[in-house]
Amino acid sequence: MLKNEIIIKGKSPELKLIKKLLQRCMESEVVLENQRAVLVLDKEIHMSADTENLAVPYHNKAYSGIDVLTYSQSDNRADVAALNLQSHQSTKSFELLYGIEMGRIYIDKNSEFDMYSVMCVAAALIAGKVPVKKAIEFLNSILS
């Protein structure tokens, strides 16, 4: 369970999947201390007085002058990057990179969740001041 909410702004083909994963995070028996965060999904600017913790796509230049956390699955210059998608017998996995910290997130092969939706939620958790290691452990407990 998340202590504080993650607010989603913007449009994405993965919006329903991201919302579903966030709901699963809220229903988890594991309690995760996080600050409120806003997850931006597109290249637009969204006005929000809800929080100062923002996670935005790396190529969203609308927030370029603001201290925000960026994420990408195609550009490792982002603050949070999802890399090296691999397929295993019963899972798929990818590496989540944040600065010098890195960990592997495992997703059940039959799961509807994919690398992008999981990376977005991970970026929002990290923007909400959850340590990377705890965010990865939390997501692995939900996705396995």
Salt bridges, closest charged atoms under 4 A:
GLU5 OE2 - ARG36 NH1 3.25
ASP42 OD1 - HIS46 NE2 2.76
ASP75 OD2 - HIS59 NE2 3.76
ASP75 OD2 - ARG77 NH2 2.68
GLU95 OE2 - ARG104 NH2 2.80
GLU112 OE2 - LYS20 NZ 2.69
